[in-house]
Amino acid sequence: MNNPLAGRVEVSPTAIATLASQAVLECYGVVGMASPNFINGLAQLLRIEQRNLGVEVHCDGDSIVIDLYVILQYGTRIMVVADEVQHSVKFAVERSLGRPIQAVNVHVQGLRLPQ
């Protein structure tokens, strides 16, 4: 049976970044999102309303690559947390979009000591 609604659906990179940043912030060991650019050699922790600035989404045809810039809690196992972030983001975005993600790259911009 043919679908009577012809057309296409586009999801903006900003919407994908919102999905990704929400998934990141729910991961254990993540303090917050960081700017991709260092300021005076230091990673800048982004405020909650700026969290999408810590996500870069690259769409090329059907290929989606997500770069995440994060600050982790000092004392956590960096590779374990980064692996959890990759899997959580991939799962959340693929579930919401119904399309596969080619890659999720995690860039650890800094570590924060517990308050």
Secondary structure, 3 states (H helix, E strand, C coil): CCCCCCCCCCCCHHHHHHHHHHHHHCCCCEEEEECCCCECCECCECCHHHHHHHEEEEEECCEEEEEEEEEEECCCCHHHHHHHHHHHHHHHHHHHHCCCCCEEEEEEEEEECCC
